[in-house]
Amino acid sequence: MSVNHTIREEELLPFHDKVYESADKLATYFILGYFIFGFLIAPIYNSWWLAAIMGTFSIGTYFATRYYAGGTSFFRMVTSLLFWNFPLQFLLQMHGSYIMMFFYFVSLTVLLFYESRWVLIPTIAYAFFSFIFLFFLKEDVMSMGINLEQIESLGLGSGLHLGIMALYAGLCILWANIQRDQTRESAISYLQMNEQVALMEVNIQFANTISKGDLAADYPNEAPDKLGNSLMEMQSSLRDASQREKKEKFVNVGLASISEILRNHVEDLDELSDKVIEKLVSYMKANQGGLFILEEDHDNNPVITLKACRAYDRKKFMERTIALGEGLIGQIALEKETLVMTEIPEGYLNITSGLGISSPSSLLIVPLKSNEEVVGLIEMASFKEFDDTDIEFLEKVGESIASTILSAKTNQKTKELLESSRQMTEELHAQEEEMRQNMEEMQATQEEMARTQKELAEKEANLKALINNTDDSIITIDRNYRILVMNDVVKRRYKGTQYEGMGEGSNALEMLGDVSEEWKGYYDQVMDNGERLTFVLESSVQNEQMWREYFLNPIYAENGHIIGCSVFSRDITDKMKAQQELAHERSLFKTLLDMIPDQLYYKDLSSKFIKISKSMLKSFKVDDENEIIGKSDFDFFDKEHAQLAYDNEKQIMDTGEAMVGNIEREVHKDGSITWAETTKMPLYDENGEIVGTFGMTKNITHSKQMEQEAIYNSNILRSMVDNTPDAVFTFDQDYRIVVANELSRKQFVNAGIKPDTGSKLPAVNGWKAYYDKALKGEHFEIREEMKISGEKKVYRYIFGPVKDEEGAIIGGTVISRELIPELDDPAPAGSRKK
């Protein structure tokens, strides 16, 4: 998932402002420390006036600027200048001692916390200008009463000092840019994450709205993500399904209602017509309706007669006869096609109510056809337009009505035939004698029937044993919903429930309660339409939560007529739970692939991708996983890396052993290089056979680059230490050597001390006290006079602490240099001779 807009620079300002705020606090502490330090060294070098004038000016300028322009770029520029103004003050106070160069590095290091190269530049420029000025105008400054005896004249040494300062300035500027970019990237990631969380909340809200059944709700965000689009598509699908279900329910329920009327009134055509048109007008919410039937007049000519008419749910007593081809009714009887009209001819039809007379806005005429033969028509009129569902329903119900009308006509003719048969009774009496003569033949026939009945009884017993020994529930009903057969499985399930009284001869609908209409619809679909139904319902007959699969099939007589319905059902709870569990596991697996930040992938036996996480799309710079599926590493990396990956995966599949935490250098097709930490394992199928591999790759390119940069910086610093003209070494809390440059190592060898890292320093002639002072955080220097190879030499030693990133003292440092008597001052009072 991705964010929907590009992060603007103004959105990142609060993050940079927070960095500035933290750096301002740190700078304040150092400004105060510098001010105090100036007064601490003033009595040592008798430089009170410099500490008072320059120190007070500097700290006053800082707090004044902070008060009037705090938090601005101007304030930070002034702070940067003051961060060298104090060290310049110390340099003048200490007669130009080069130890003050240490404050140059400290000041730049503190200003790095601003993460801005522009904040560094004033300090760098001011420092360079100061040194150059002092190098060139040393004598002039000294003439002003400021002692700069330790400042050397412009030469190779001063050039080297300026070079070191320039190198460190460049490193600080580079590091400030890196830190600012990292802060910017972190801010962008944070804003993008917040936006994604907001979109996720919107999606959850929208999903909850859908789950509550509100399928018309609008998506509450103008820019949906992929999940939002999927939810809107799901909403549309559910809305369409709901409309289809509503339509199908309207048609099926209506068909069931009309079918019941047709079954109950098949003997009386007039009653049948009236009940049908009453139900249709009410169910379709029409204003008026009529049922026409095709008959023959006295001359045996076909005519269309209005059998029943309803308006506003009231019966209208009207008589109307229409010839074939006459008017809309007569024309449709010939054309056999449904007619829908929304523009009714004036005077064709009026609907009368207590408020007046008005013409309908929509007219629907449907021919009643059986085997493409028109037996009648239905005409419906309404003030609202009939939709496709109304038309489909009326056409379907028309087929059932047509069949029933034909049956009613047949029954009527049967009655007439029965009347004729009664007249023939007397003739039958004359044939009684002949019938008695046939009694013997009938008796023989009865004996044959008895034998046949016995065979049928045996077959019936076998059939009952068969249906009672199955695990399925079996019920059969006739067309009047009367139970004919109910096996023992059903009876055991119903025992102790509301259905316990049901059995052979019971009405299958009477005890079903709220679901009786639903099951009546199922039975009617099977027995009226000959449909075979299969569906699954959640059952709780005995308060158990179980799923059952139902099979409803029509029962046919020998003549092909449907005489009943069979209902088979079986317990599929375990199957449904397994399907639900499988769906849940698939959902979890899909969530893992969509959300895991590392690259997760599956490969087949040929090391070709078969499934990947979404994070790999971004890594491979593609939009669709189909651009990766079916391909291998040879399609994305150079041959050397792809071959190595292929060999590793083949080894995993051959041995079944995983490869964990492997660091790989990846060279892509476009020549770019990334680093990754990869874990690969064998992929097993359900039979325990290895069918491929799967792995997870974490991009560690940034960490690798930082590691290489740290090594590079360490090498630079090491080079600086090794190339300085002074002897430099550091020691830990246990007085063991940690770092020593080449010059100090030579001095250790000359003094008979082993110069290796970890070697113990000697603690004789008071040197342990010097080490302890440095370990306590003191900065000081001593001068020692030594005889080496019979020659007297004087050395100056500078001691100081070594601190970690949190400011804790972890050791000490010693810098020494040979002093040349002609160029250097005599040893101070605290110096020693050795």
VEXRO-373920 format. One record per residue (C-alpha): residue number from 1; residue in three letters; x, y, z. Coordinates in steps of 0.5 Angstrom, whole numbers, plus 500, padded with zeros to 3 digits. Example, Ala and Ser with C-alpha at 12.3 -4.5 7.8 and 13.67 -1.06 7.14 Angstrom:
BEGIN
   n res  px  py  pz
   1 ALA 525 491 516
   2 SER 527 498 514
***
This chain:
BEGIN
   n res  px  py  pz
   1 MET 500 500 500
   2 SER 503 507 498
   3 VAL 501 514 500
   4 ASN 497 519 496
   5 HIS 501 525 495
   6 THR 508 528 495
   7 ILE 510 530 502
   8 ARG 511 538 502
   9 GLU 517 541 504
  10 GLU 513 546 509
  11 GLU 511 539 512
  12 LEU 518 537 514
  13 LEU 519 544 518
  14 PRO 517 542 525
  15 PHE 522 536 525
  16 HIS 528 541 523
  17 ASP 525 546 528
  18 LYS 525 540 533
  19 VAL 533 539 531
  20 TYR 534 546 532
  21 GLU 531 547 539
  22 SER 535 541 541
  23 ALA 541 544 538
  24 ASP 540 551 541
  25 LYS 539 548 548
  26 LEU 546 544 547
  27 ALA 549 551 545
  28 THR 547 555 551
  29 TYR 550 550 555
  30 PHE 557 550 552
  31 ILE 556 558 551
  32 LEU 556 558 559
  33 GLY 561 553 559
  34 TYR 566 557 555
  35 PHE 564 564 559
  36 ILE 566 560 566
  37 PHE 572 557 563
  38 GLY 575 564 561
  39 PHE 575 566 568
  40 LEU 578 560 570
  41 ILE 584 561 566
  42 ALA 584 568 567
  43 PRO 588 568 574
  44 ILE 593 563 571
  45 TYR 595 567 565
  46 ASN 593 574 568
  47 SER 588 575 563
  48 TRP 582 578 567
  49 TRP 581 584 562
  50 LEU 580 579 556
  51 ALA 576 574 560
  52 ALA 572 580 562
  53 ILE 571 584 556
  54 MET 571 579 550
  55 GLY 567 574 555
  56 THR 562 579 557
  57 PHE 561 581 550
  58 SER 560 574 547
  59 ILE 555 572 552
  60 GLY 551 578 552
  61 THR 551 578 545
  62 TYR 549 571 545
  63 PHE 543 572 550
  64 ALA 541 579 547
  65 THR 540 575 540
  66 ARG 537 569 543
  67 TYR 532 574 546
  68 TYR 530 578 540
  69 ALA 531 573 534
  70 GLY 531 566 538
  71 GLY 530 560 533
  72 THR 532 564 527
  73 SER 537 563 522
  74 PHE 540 570 524
  75 PHE 541 567 531
  76 ARG 544 561 529
  77 MET 549 565 525
  78 VAL 551 569 531
  79 THR 551 563 535
  80 SER 556 560 530
  81 LEU 561 566 530
  82 LEU 561 566 538
  83 PHE 563 559 538
  84 TRP 570 561 535
  85 ASN 570 568 539
  86 PHE 570 564 545
  87 PRO 576 560 543
  88 LEU 580 566 540
  89 GLN 579 569 547
  90 PHE 582 563 550
  91 LEU 588 563 545
  92 LEU 589 570 547
  93 GLN 589 569 554
  94 MET 594 563 554
  95 HIS 599 567 549
  96 GLY 597 563 543
  97 SER 598 556 546
  98 TYR 596 551 540
  99 ILE 592 547 545
 100 MET 586 552 544
 101 MET 586 548 537
 102 PHE 582 543 541
 103 PHE 576 548 542
 104 TYR 576 549 534
 105 PHE 574 541 534
 106 VAL 569 542 540
 107 SER 566 548 537
 108 LEU 565 544 530
 109 THR 562 538 533
 110 VAL 557 542 538
 111 LEU 555 545 531
 112 LEU 554 539 528
 113 PHE 547 538 532
 114 TYR 544 543 528
 115 GLU 545 539 522
 116 SER 546 545 517
 117 ARG 553 546 513
 118 TRP 551 554 514
 119 VAL 551 554 521
 120 LEU 558 551 521
 121 ILE 561 556 516
 122 PRO 561 562 520
 123 THR 565 559 525
 124 ILE 570 556 520
 125 ALA 571 562 516
 126 TYR 572 566 523
 127 ALA 577 561 525
 128 PHE 581 561 519
 129 PHE 581 569 518
 130 SER 583 569 526
 131 PHE 589 564 525
 132 ILE 592 567 518
 133 PHE 591 574 522
 134 LEU 595 572 528
 135 PHE 600 569 523
 136 PHE 601 575 519
 137 LEU 600 580 524
 138 LYS 603 577 530
 139 GLU 608 582 532
 140 ASP 603 588 531
 141 VAL 598 584 536
 142 MET 603 583 541
 143 SER 605 591 541
 144 MET 598 592 543
 145 GLY 600 588 550
 146 ILE 597 581 548
 147 ASN 602 576 549
 148 LEU 603 571 543
 149 GLU 609 568 544
 150 GLN 607 561 543
 151 ILE 604 563 536
 152 GLU 609 561 531
 153 SER 610 565 524
 154 LEU 607 563 518
 155 GLY 611 557 515
 156 LEU 610 549 514
 157 GLY 607 548 521
 158 SER 602 553 521
 159 GLY 600 551 514
 160 LEU 599 543 516
 161 HIS 595 546 522
 162 LEU 591 550 517
 163 GLY 590 544 513
 164 ILE 588 539 519
 165 MET 583 545 520
 166 ALA 580 545 513
 167 LEU 580 537 513
 168 TYR 576 537 519
 169 ALA 571 543 517
 170 GLY 570 539 510
 171 LEU 568 532 514
 172 CYS 563 536 519
 173 ILE 560 540 513
 174 LEU 559 533 510
 175 TRP 557 530 516
 176 ALA 552 535 517
 177 ASN 549 534 510
 178 ILE 548 527 512
 179 GLN 545 528 518
 180 ARG 540 533 515
 181 ASP 538 528 510
 182 GLN 537 523 515
 183 THR 532 527 519
 184 ARG 528 529 513
 185 GLU 528 521 511
 186 SER 525 520 518
 187 ALA 520 525 517
 188 ILE 518 523 511
 189 SER 517 516 513
 190 TYR 513 518 519
 191 LEU 508 523 515
 192 GLN 507 517 510
 193 MET 506 512 516
 194 ASN 501 517 519
 195 GLU 497 518 513
 196 GLN 497 510 512
 197 VAL 494 510 519
 198 ALA 489 515 517
 199 LEU 487 511 511
 200 MET 487 505 515
 201 GLU 482 508 520
 202 VAL 478 510 514
 203 ASN 478 503 511
 204 ILE 476 500 517
 205 GLN 470 505 518
 206 PHE 468 504 511
 207 ALA 468 496 512
 208 ASN 464 497 519
 209 THR 459 501 515
 210 ILE 458 496 510
 211 SER 458 490 515
 212 LYS 452 494 518
 213 GLY 448 493 511
 214 ASP 449 500 509
 215 LEU 451 499 502
 216 ALA 449 506 499
 217 ALA 454 509 504
 218 ASP 460 514 500
 219 TYR 467 512 501
 220 PRO 469 518 506
 221 ASN 476 520 503
 222 GLU 477 523 496
 223 ALA 483 519 495
 224 PRO 482 511 496
 225 ASP 488 507 497
 226 LYS 488 500 494
 227 LEU 484 497 500
 228 GLY 479 502 499
 229 ASN 478 501 492
 230 SER 477 494 493
 231 LEU 472 495 499
 232 MET 468 500 494
 233 GLU 468 494 489
 234 MET 466 489 494
 235 GLN 460 494 496
 236 SER 458 495 489
 237 SER 458 487 488
 238 LEU 454 486 495
 239 ARG 449 492 492
 240 ASP 448 488 486
 241 ALA 447 481 489
 242 SER 442 485 494
 243 GLN 438 487 488
 244 ARG 439 480 485
 245 GLU 436 477 491
 246 LYS 431 482 492
 247 LYS 429 481 485
 248 GLU 429 473 485
 249 LYS 425 473 492
 250 PHE 420 477 489
 251 VAL 419 473 483
 252 ASN 420 466 487
 253 VAL 415 468 493
 254 GLY 410 471 488
 255 LEU 410 464 484
 256 ALA 409 460 491
 257 SER 403 465 493
 258 ILE 400 464 486
 259 SER 402 457 485
 260 GLU 398 455 492
 261 ILE 392 459 489
 262 LEU 392 455 483
 263 ARG 392 448 487
 264 ASN 387 450 491
 265 HIS 382 453 486
 266 VAL 383 448 480
 267 GLU 376 446 480
 268 ASP 372 453 479
 269 LEU 375 457 473
 270 ASP 371 463 476
 271 GLU 374 463 483
 272 LEU 381 461 480
 273 SER 381 467 476
 274 ASP 378 472 481
 275 LYS 383 470 487
 276 VAL 389 470 482
 277 ILE 387 477 479
 278 GLU 386 479 487
 279 LYS 393 477 489
 280 LEU 397 480 483
 281 VAL 394 487 483
 282 SER 396 487 491
 283 TYR 403 483 490
 284 MET 405 488 484
 285 LYS 402 494 488
 286 ALA 398 496 481
 287 ASN 392 500 481
 288 GLN 388 496 476
 289 GLY 388 489 473
 290 GLY 384 484 469
 291 LEU 384 477 467
 292 PHE 382 475 460
 293 ILE 381 467 458
 294 LEU 380 465 451
 295 GLU 373 461 450
 296 GLU 368 460 444
 297 ASP 362 463 443
 298 HIS 355 460 441
 299 ASP 358 459 434
 300 ASN 364 456 436
 301 ASN 368 462 434
 302 PRO 374 464 439
 303 VAL 373 470 443
 304 ILE 377 473 449
 305 THR 372 474 455
 306 LEU 374 478 461
 307 LYS 373 473 467
 308 ALA 376 477 473
 309 CYS 377 485 474
 310 ARG 380 488 480
 311 ALA 381 496 482
 312 TYR 384 499 488
 313 ASP 384 492 491
 314 ARG 376 491 490
 315 LYS 373 487 485
 316 LYS 369 490 479
 317 PHE 363 487 476
 318 MET 364 488 469
 319 GLU 363 483 463
 320 ARG 367 484 456
 321 THR 368 480 450
 322 ILE 373 482 445
 323 ALA 374 478 438
 324 LEU 381 476 436
 325 GLY 385 482 433
 326 GLU 381 487 436
 327 GLY 384 492 440
 328 LEU 390 491 444
 329 ILE 388 485 448
 330 GLY 386 482 441
 331 GLN 392 484 438
 332 ILE 397 481 443
 333 ALA 393 474 443
 334 LEU 395 474 436
 335 GLU 402 476 437
 336 LYS 403 472 443
 337 GLU 408 477 446
 338 THR 408 482 452
 339 LEU 406 489 451
 340 VAL 409 495 456
 341 MET 406 502 455
 342 THR 408 508 458
 343 GLU 404 513 454
 344 ILE 397 510 454
 345 PRO 392 512 448
 346 GLU 387 517 451
 347 GLY 380 514 453
 348 TYR 383 507 453
 349 LEU 383 506 460
 350 ASN 381 510 466
 351 ILE 382 509 474
 352 THR 376 511 478
 353 SER 377 513 485
 354 GLY 373 517 490
 355 LEU 378 523 488
 356 GLY 376 523 481
 357 ILE 378 519 474
 358 SER 385 519 472
 359 SER 389 515 466
 360 PRO 394 510 468
 361 SER 402 512 467
 362 SER 404 505 465
 363 LEU 400 499 462
 364 LEU 402 491 462
 365 ILE 399 486 458
 366 VAL 402 479 458
 367 PRO 399 473 454
 368 LEU 398 466 458
 369 LYS 401 461 454
 370 SER 402 454 455
 371 ASN 406 450 449
 372 GLU 406 457 445
 373 GLU 398 456 445
 374 VAL 395 463 448
 375 VAL 389 461 453
 376 GLY 388 468 456
 377 LEU 391 474 458
 378 ILE 393 479 464
 379 GLU 392 486 463
 380 MET 395 491 469
 381 ALA 395 498 470
 382 SER 398 503 475
 383 PHE 400 510 476
 384 LYS 408 507 477
 385 GLU 412 504 471
 386 PHE 413 497 471
 387 ASP 420 495 472
 388 ASP 423 489 469
 389 THR 422 485 475
 390 ASP 415 486 475
 391 ILE 415 484 467
 392 GLU 419 477 469
 393 PHE 415 475 474
 394 LEU 408 476 471
 395 GLU 411 472 465
 396 LYS 413 467 469
 397 VAL 407 466 473
 398 GLY 403 467 467
 399 GLU 406 460 465
 400 SER 403 457 471
 401 ILE 396 460 470
 402 ALA 396 458 463
 403 SER 397 451 465
 404 THR 392 451 471
 405 ILE 387 454 466
 406 LEU 387 448 461
 407 SER 387 444 467
 408 ALA 380 447 470
 409 LYS 377 447 463
 410 THR 379 439 463
 411 ASN 376 438 469
 412 GLN 370 442 467
 413 LYS 369 437 461
 414 THR 370 432 466
 415 LYS 364 434 470
 416 GLU 360 434 463
 417 LEU 362 427 462
 418 LEU 361 425 469
 419 GLU 354 427 468
 420 SER 353 423 461
 421 SER 356 417 465
 422 ARG 350 418 470
 423 GLN 345 417 464
 424 MET 349 411 462
 425 THR 348 407 469
 426 GLU 341 404 466
 427 GLU 345 401 461
 428 LEU 350 399 465
 429 HIS 345 395 470
 430 ALA 343 391 463
 431 GLN 351 389 463
 432 GLU 351 386 470
 433 GLU 350 379 468
 434 GLU 356 379 464
 435 MET 360 382 469
 436 ARG 358 377 474
 437 GLN 361 372 469
 438 ASN 367 375 469
 439 MET 368 375 477
 440 GLU 372 368 477
 441 GLU 377 372 472
 442 MET 377 378 477
 443 GLN 378 373 483
 444 ALA 384 370 479
 445 THR 386 377 478
 446 GLN 386 378 486
 447 GLU 390 372 487
 448 GLU 395 375 483
 449 MET 395 382 486
 450 ALA 395 379 493
 451 ARG 402 375 491
 452 THR 404 382 488
 453 GLN 403 386 494
 454 LYS 407 381 498
 455 GLU 413 382 494
 456 LEU 412 389 494
 457 ALA 411 389 502
 458 GLU 418 385 502
 459 LYS 421 390 497
 460 GLU 418 396 502
 461 ALA 421 392 508
 462 ASN 428 392 504
 463 LEU 427 400 502
 464 LYS 426 402 509
 465 ALA 432 398 512
 466 LEU 436 401 507
 467 ILE 434 409 509
 468 ASN 434 407 516
 469 ASN 441 405 516
 470 THR 444 411 512
 471 ASP 447 417 516
 472 ASP 443 422 512
 473 SER 436 424 514
 474 ILE 431 422 509
 475 ILE 424 425 508
 476 THR 419 425 503
 477 ILE 412 429 502
 478 ASP 406 429 497
 479 ARG 404 435 493
 480 ASN 399 437 500
 481 TYR 406 437 504
 482 ARG 404 431 508
 483 ILE 410 427 510
 484 LEU 410 420 507
 485 VAL 417 417 509
 486 MET 421 419 515
 487 ASN 427 415 516
 488 ASP 430 413 524
 489 VAL 435 418 523
 490 VAL 430 424 523
 491 LYS 426 422 528
 492 ARG 432 421 533
 493 ARG 434 428 531
 494 TYR 427 431 532
 495 LYS 426 427 539
 496 GLY 426 432 545
 497 THR 425 438 540
 498 GLN 419 442 538
 499 TYR 419 437 532
 500 GLU 418 431 536
 501 GLY 411 430 534
 502 MET 412 430 526
 503 GLY 412 423 523
 504 GLU 409 420 517
 505 GLY 402 423 516
 506 SER 404 430 519
 507 ASN 404 436 515
 508 ALA 411 438 513
 509 LEU 410 445 514
 510 GLU 405 446 520
 511 MET 411 446 526
 512 LEU 416 450 522
 513 GLY 414 456 525
 514 ASP 418 462 522
 515 VAL 421 458 516
 516 SER 415 455 514
 517 GLU 414 460 508
 518 GLU 421 459 506
 519 TRP 421 451 506
 520 LYS 414 452 502
 521 GLY 418 456 497
 522 TYR 423 450 496
 523 TYR 418 445 496
 524 ASP 414 449 491
 525 GLN 420 450 486
 526 VAL 421 442 486
 527 MET 414 440 485
 528 ASP 411 445 481
 529 ASN 417 446 476
 530 GLY 421 440 477
 531 GLU 427 443 479
 532 ARG 433 440 483
 533 LEU 435 444 489
 534 THR 442 443 493
 535 PHE 443 448 499
 536 VAL 447 449 505
 537 LEU 443 452 512
 538 GLU 446 453 519
 539 SER 442 448 523
 540 SER 440 448 531
 541 VAL 435 443 532
 542 GLN 437 441 538
 543 ASN 441 447 540
 544 GLU 447 445 537
 545 GLN 451 449 532
 546 MET 452 445 526
 547 TRP 451 446 518
 548 ARG 447 441 514
 549 GLU 447 440 506
 550 TYR 440 439 503
 551 PHE 438 436 497
 552 LEU 431 436 494
 553 ASN 429 432 488
 554 PRO 422 431 485
 555 ILE 418 425 485
 556 TYR 415 422 479
 557 ALA 409 418 477
 558 GLU 410 413 472
 559 ASN 406 417 467
 560 GLY 411 423 468
 561 HIS 407 427 473
 562 ILE 411 430 479
 563 ILE 407 427 485
 564 GLY 412 429 491
 565 CYS 418 431 493
 566 SER 424 428 497
 567 VAL 429 431 502
 568 PHE 436 428 503
 569 SER 440 432 508
 570 ARG 447 431 512
 571 ASP 452 434 517
 572 ILE 457 438 514
 573 THR 459 442 520
 574 ASP 467 439 520
 575 LYS 467 441 512
 576 MET 465 448 513
 577 LYS 469 449 519
 578 ALA 475 446 515
 579 GLN 473 451 510
 580 GLN 473 457 514
 581 GLU 479 455 518
 582 LEU 482 455 511
 583 ALA 480 462 509
 584 HIS 482 465 515
 585 GLU 489 462 514
 586 ARG 489 464 507
 587 SER 487 471 510
 588 LEU 493 471 515
 589 PHE 498 469 509
 590 LYS 495 474 505
 591 THR 496 480 510
 592 LEU 503 477 512
 593 LEU 505 478 504
 594 ASP 502 485 504
 595 MET 505 488 510
 596 ILE 511 485 512
 597 PRO 517 490 510
 598 ASP 522 485 509
 599 GLN 522 481 502
 600 LEU 519 475 503
 601 TYR 518 470 497
 602 TYR 517 463 495
 603 LYS 521 459 489
 604 ASP 520 452 485
 605 LEU 525 447 484
 606 SER 527 451 478
 607 SER 529 457 483
 608 LYS 523 461 479
 609 PHE 519 465 483
 610 ILE 512 463 485
 611 LYS 509 468 490
 612 ILE 512 474 493
 613 SER 511 479 498
 614 LYS 509 486 496
 615 SER 515 489 499
 616 MET 519 486 493
 617 LEU 515 490 488
 618 LYS 518 496 490
 619 SER 525 493 491
 620 PHE 524 490 484
 621 LYS 521 497 481
 622 VAL 515 493 478
 623 ASP 508 495 479
 624 ASP 505 488 478
 625 GLU 507 481 481
 626 ASN 506 478 475
 627 GLU 512 481 472
 628 ILE 516 477 477
 629 ILE 512 470 478
 630 GLY 515 465 473
 631 LYS 522 469 473
 632 SER 529 467 477
 633 ASP 534 471 479
 634 PHE 538 471 473
 635 ASP 532 476 470
 636 PHE 534 481 475
 637 PHE 541 481 477
 638 ASP 548 480 474
 639 LYS 550 472 472
 640 GLU 555 472 478
 641 HIS 550 473 484
 642 ALA 544 470 480
 643 GLN 549 463 479
 644 LEU 551 464 487
 645 ALA 544 464 489
 646 TYR 542 459 485
 647 ASP 547 454 487
 648 ASN 545 456 494
 649 GLU 538 454 493
 650 LYS 540 448 490
 651 GLN 544 446 496
 652 ILE 538 447 500
 653 MET 533 443 496
 654 ASP 539 437 496
 655 THR 540 437 503
 656 GLY 534 440 507
 657 GLU 538 445 511
 658 ALA 537 452 512
 659 MET 542 458 510
 660 VAL 541 463 516
 661 GLY 543 470 516
 662 ASN 547 470 509
 663 ILE 550 477 507
 664 GLU 550 478 500
 665 ARG 552 483 495
 666 GLU 547 484 490
 667 VAL 549 487 483
 668 HIS 543 489 479
 669 LYS 542 489 471
 670 ASP 542 496 471
 671 GLY 549 496 475
 672 SER 546 498 482
 673 ILE 549 495 488
 674 THR 545 493 494
 675 TRP 547 489 500
 676 ALA 542 484 503
 677 GLU 542 479 509
 678 THR 538 473 507
 679 THR 535 467 510
 680 LYS 533 461 506
 681 MET 529 455 508
 682 PRO 527 448 504
 683 LEU 519 449 502
 684 TYR 515 442 503
 685 ASP 509 440 501
 686 GLU 503 436 505
 687 ASN 507 430 504
 688 GLY 514 432 507
 689 GLU 517 433 500
 690 ILE 521 438 498
 691 VAL 518 442 492
 692 GLY 522 449 492
 693 THR 525 454 497
 694 PHE 522 460 501
 695 GLY 526 466 504
 696 MET 526 473 507
 697 THR 531 478 505
 698 LYS 533 484 509
 699 ASN 536 490 505
 700 ILE 542 492 509
 701 THR 545 497 504
 702 HIS 544 503 508
 703 SER 548 500 514
 704 LYS 553 497 510
 705 GLN 554 504 507
 706 MET 555 507 514
 707 GLU 560 501 516
 708 GLN 564 503 510
 709 GLU 564 510 512
 710 ALA 565 509 519
 711 ILE 572 505 517
 712 TYR 573 511 512
 713 ASN 573 516 517
 714 SER 577 511 522
 715 ASN 582 511 517
 716 ILE 582 518 516
 717 LEU 583 520 523
 718 ARG 588 514 524
 719 SER 592 517 518
 720 MET 592 524 522
 721 VAL 594 521 528
 722 ASP 600 517 525
 723 ASN 602 524 521
 724 THR 602 529 526
 725 PRO 609 531 528
 726 ASP 608 529 536
 727 ALA 608 523 539
 728 VAL 601 521 541
 729 PHE 598 515 545
 730 THR 592 513 549
 731 PHE 590 509 555
 732 ASP 584 506 558
 733 GLN 582 506 566
 734 ASP 587 500 567
 735 TYR 593 504 564
 736 ARG 594 499 558
 737 ILE 596 502 551
 738 VAL 589 503 547
 739 VAL 592 507 541
 740 ALA 599 509 539
 741 ASN 602 513 533
 742 GLU 609 511 530
 743 LEU 613 516 533
 744 SER 610 514 540
 745 ARG 612 507 539
 746 LYS 619 509 537
 747 GLN 619 512 544
 748 PHE 616 506 548
 749 VAL 622 502 545
 750 ASN 627 507 547
 751 ALA 625 507 554
 752 GLY 624 499 554
 753 ILE 617 499 554
 754 LYS 613 494 549
 755 PRO 609 498 545
 756 ASP 603 493 543
 757 THR 596 495 544
 758 GLY 594 492 551
 759 SER 601 493 554
 760 LYS 601 496 561
 761 LEU 604 503 562
 762 PRO 610 504 567
 763 ALA 607 507 573
 764 VAL 614 510 576
 765 ASN 617 517 578
 766 GLY 610 520 579
 767 TRP 607 518 572
 768 LYS 601 514 575
 769 ALA 599 521 578
 770 TYR 599 524 572
 771 TYR 595 518 569
 772 ASP 590 519 574
 773 LYS 589 526 574
 774 ALA 587 525 566
 775 LEU 583 520 568
 776 LYS 579 525 573
 777 GLY 578 529 567
 778 GLU 584 534 568
 779 HIS 587 538 562
 780 PHE 595 540 564
 781 GLU 602 539 561
 782 ILE 609 538 564
 783 ARG 616 538 561
 784 GLU 621 533 562
 785 GLU 628 533 561
 786 MET 631 527 559
 787 LYS 638 524 557
 788 ILE 638 519 551
 789 SER 644 516 548
 790 GLY 648 521 552
 791 GLU 644 527 549
 792 LYS 640 532 554
 793 LYS 633 533 551
 794 VAL 627 537 553
 795 TYR 620 534 552
 796 ARG 613 537 553
 797 TYR 607 533 555
 798 ILE 600 534 554
 799 PHE 595 530 558
 800 GLY 587 530 558
 801 PRO 581 525 558
 802 VAL 578 521 553
 803 LYS 570 521 553
 804 ASP 565 516 550
 805 GLU 559 519 546
 806 GLU 555 520 553
 807 GLY 561 524 556
 808 ALA 563 519 561
 809 ILE 571 518 562
 810 ILE 574 512 559
 811 GLY 581 513 559
 812 GLY 586 518 558
 813 THR 591 521 552
 814 VAL 598 524 552
 815 ILE 601 528 547
 816 SER 609 529 547
 817 ARG 614 534 543
 818 GLU 621 535 543
 819 LEU 623 542 545
 820 ILE 628 546 542
 821 PRO 632 550 547
 822 GLU 634 556 542
 823 LEU 626 556 540
 824 ASP 623 555 546
 825 ASP 622 558 553
 826 PRO 626 555 559
 827 ALA 622 550 563
 828 PRO 617 553 567
 829 ALA 617 552 575
 830 GLY 613 546 575
 831 SER 618 542 570
 832 ARG 622 536 572
 833 LYS 629 534 570
 834 LYS 630 526 569
***
